[in-house]
Amino acid sequence: MPLPADELLQGTLDLLILRTLTRAPMHGWAVSHRIQEISRDALRVNQGSLYPALHRLEDEGLVRSEWGISELGRRAKFYELTAAGRRQLAREIATWQRFAEAVQLVLQLA
Amino acid sequence: MRRIARIVRRLRVWARPRQFERELNEELSFHLEMQTRWHESQGRDRATARRLAEREFGGETRIKEAVRDARGVSWAYDLVRDARISGRSYRRSPVYTMVALLTFALGIGISTAAFSIIDAIVLRPLPYPEPDRIVTISSQDSLGRAIAAVSAPNFYDWRDQNRSFDAMALYETRRRAVLRGDGAVYVEGATVSADFFRVTGVRPVLGRALTPADAEADARVAVVSHGFWQQALGGTRNLEAATLRIDNEAYAVVGVLPPGREYPAGVDVVVPDAFGLPWRTASRNNINFNVIARLRDGVSVQRSRADMRAIAARLHAAHPDDLYTYGAPVDLLKEHIVGPATGYLRLLAGAVAAVLLVACVNLANANLARGTVRAHELAIRTALGAGRLRLVRQLLAESVVLAVAGGALGVALAWALVRAVTMAAAIALPRASEMGLHSTALGFALLLSVCVGVVVGLAPALYVGRTSLYATIASRGRTTAARQRLAGRDMLIGVQLALAIVLLVGAGLLVRSFRAVLSRDLGFDVDGAVTAELSLSAAYTDGRAAAFITEALPALRAIPGVTAVGATNALPLGFSVTGFIEIEGREDNGSGAGYRVVDDEYFKAMGIPLDRGRVFDASDDSGTVRVTIVNRRMAEQFWPGQDPIGKRFKAKSMEWKNTPWLTVVGVVGDVRHWGFEREPLAEHYVLYRQRPEFAREMAVIIRGGPAPHIMRAVRERLRSIDRDVPLDTGTLEARVDESLAERRFIMTVVVAFGALALVLAAVGVYGVLSFTVAQRTREIAVRMALGAERRRVLVLVVGQAFRVCVAAVVGGLLSARALSQVISALLFGVSPDDPRTYVAVTVVLMGVALLAAYVPARRAAGVDPMLALKSE
């Protein structure tokens, strides 16, 4: 049973999107598909959260978008990380790791 | 930085809402397509793949809402949607919309016009470099009164002794005859001393300003106003060729002033003068000039005042007998220009504010009424899930949209009003040439529209916030439990009526003042007299000028139909000259009297009665004994209880050297030469043949025959004697009208505003009562079904209005009485608490208000109980 990514901790979806976009500019469907694929179907991103999140990130200047031609030969909106987005991603990864370690510790030792 | 970048990103989205929506659709449908393809690649057929993709996708609308929220565009969209709904709701009730729109336009229009005028006169700095460094310096008499006119010797002493000013200039203004192709015209001209343009700092738009060298050389050069340049010189860029004949001397035009920079006001031609001898050594009582100066850097007005006080004290000590050397008050030029208008402006602002308030009350009331009716609609929308905040915003948006639309109409109205005011040349508003709808006024109109819209919209909006949903829906908009809200509306109506009363009392007092002014006797016969002012060129010697008059008068008398022709150096209601009188055998005590130069038939032509003695006749000539005729006032003042005939006096400032004795030969009636509102002064008349120095600038009065015909004939006859004589024709009636123009203008404005407020208040009363009646139809029907007479229903409704009226009358009259003190300076011959005005206003207001109440009351009384109850 896949976990809905957007019902995880707040901010996790943003983290996943930003991380996914480090490889290359992608359109929305590719982002969601990639997350699902990499997590071996463990995480599934709901469209209802994906697009608002993408637009919010763009609004905050962490990603920017451009219209390009997709693999279907159709116009699609591609998102890519901005410099601010990269810095933000680095910060969020660090936070996430410290958080995960802390949780791990509690789970083991409590 | 990041925040600004974000705002820019958002604005980019808001600027193209359609593109944003299209792209969002495209993005989402692309996603759907990709997902469908993916399912197909997993081995499903197209239809199933599509269905699966759609199911996963979920509610598209909800996604879009969330995206819009993320972009911060929802708010902007809501506003647009609110405006659209407003438009729909206004289209549903076109009559209400039209009335409300016009009311907004009226209120905002007159407010914007008033603001423009006040802005141009008071708020804007004068259009000169560092205008707050320019001051005027006045004379002061023994009573401490400041007098704007200054003598030349005082000016030179001030200029040489002060340590406060960079530059100081002397100037005088008077009418100058400018000769053009089609004859001579009169323009207002200023003669200025060397440093005039250093003081004002005005730079001509074309050519150059006048320099000290011009004054030194007594150069025949002139700087002209922008308007004059366009009109009289055809706006030529080539000033080399531009010359003017001013008072029959050729002047080269060397510069053109920028538009709207007319100082002194209304001056079209500025020429230099050295003001050397004889002015430097003239009497210090000869105050003919105005003085302006520019403060030195770092010197405050206060310090310059102290400086000038010290100088004036020294001058007074040196010349203790001089009349106007008791001080040298310094004022900012702006205060000097604006000061006289502040009374009117305050009145204007007050009247406008009152009308605007009345208009607002009407709109708020109407909106409140609509709110009650729409309560049903709004309650249903609330029940369907619209947030209260959303509805309040909706209502505010509605009224702001209407207010701004009305404001746009209002700006057009304001434009027309400001134009009308500036075109009305008869009223001398200061800085009229600078008036117009500037961007500040447009900003004011927009701000006012939004504020008024919010205030008016807030009334029903607050109401929506309070009511119970169930009760409102159940009652289907026929609220009977609306008593407390009705009371609020009554109060608003009361305020409105009270404001109307205040304005009407002001209007009434001004109308009574105007009538009191008109009822005064000017002392001469105003009707049916043509005037022609002429000024002979400097080529005429005194003697030749007198000879011209002596030749012209019989020629004019020979015009068919003419019954009388007289001549004077100064027509009434224009300028007047006063001087010092020394009575034979008495100590010279510095008392003064006015003097005028006339011909033999002047008193007959003007209709001024001869009390005793004789008028001038052919026996009086340049070689014979110097004779004079005094007015009653002068006879009583100087020879009380005696016969003035045969008495002698000297008019000292009239002739400086070898002042001759004048023998009184007659006494004539008093004339209000200074206008209706001034008392006549002691005056005496002398004959032009004995004072030919005045003959170059004379005016003739011609009676008999229709004015246009006489004017044409006068022109022909005078031009046949001298082809180039500058002539200005008019009538005595026009002069009298002009002297009343200012008072008439103020009265018209206040009466118009009073009438407007009354009409608006009547509409308000009518509207509220109509609404009440409509709301209470059921209650009235029940009452009538239970046996109430129609008359009682009538009384019920009118009674509601009557109670409000009485309260409004009491409040309004008390406020009016307090406020009428403010305009007491504008009143004439009527007390600020004139009982007749107050009673008349009360009667008019009660009458109009009750009439406005009677119409809906009759409708109420006409209710058929059966029909009304059945329709429920």
HADDOCK unambig.tbl for C-alpha pairs under 7 A between the chains (distance, minus, plus):
assign (segid A and resid 28 and name CA) (segid B and resid 31 and name CA) 6.95 0.50 0.50
assign (segid A and resid 29 and name CA) (segid B and resid 31 and name CA) 5.36 0.50 0.50
assign (segid A and resid 29 and name CA) (segid B and resid 34 and name CA) 6.81 0.50 0.50
assign (segid A and resid 47 and name CA) (segid B and resid 57 and name CA) 5.96 0.50 0.50
assign (segid A and resid 48 and name CA) (segid B and resid 63 and name CA) 5.07 0.50 0.50
assign (segid A and resid 51 and name CA) (segid B and resid 67 and name CA) 6.49 0.50 0.50
assign (segid A and resid 52 and name CA) (segid B and resid 63 and name CA) 6.99 0.50 0.50
assign (segid A and resid 52 and name CA) (segid B and resid 66 and name CA) 5.55 0.50 0.50
assign (segid A and resid 52 and name CA) (segid B and resid 67 and name CA) 4.24 0.50 0.50
assign (segid A and resid 52 and name CA) (segid B and resid 70 and name CA) 6.01 0.50 0.50
assign (segid A and resid 55 and name CA) (segid B and resid 67 and name CA) 6.22 0.50 0.50
assign (segid A and resid 55 and name CA) (segid B and resid 70 and name CA) 6.17 0.50 0.50
assign (segid A and resid 55 and name CA) (segid B and resid 71 and name CA) 6.56 0.50 0.50
assign (segid A and resid 56 and name CA) (segid B and resid 70 and name CA) 4.88 0.50 0.50
assign (segid A and resid 56 and name CA) (segid B and resid 71 and name CA) 6.38 0.50 0.50
assign (segid A and resid 59 and name CA) (segid B and resid 6 and name CA) 6.42 0.50 0.50
assign (segid A and resid 59 and name CA) (segid B and resid 9 and name CA) 6.88 0.50 0.50
assign (segid A and resid 59 and name CA) (segid B and resid 71 and name CA) 6.05 0.50 0.50
assign (segid A and resid 60 and name CA) (segid B and resid 6 and name CA) 6.42 0.50 0.50
assign (segid A and resid 61 and name CA) (segid B and resid 6 and name CA) 6.98 0.50 0.50
assign (segid A and resid 76 and name CA) (segid B and resid 27 and name CA) 6.49 0.50 0.50
assign (segid A and resid 76 and name CA) (segid B and resid 30 and name CA) 6.78 0.50 0.50
assign (segid A and resid 77 and name CA) (segid B and resid 27 and name CA) 6.35 0.50 0.50
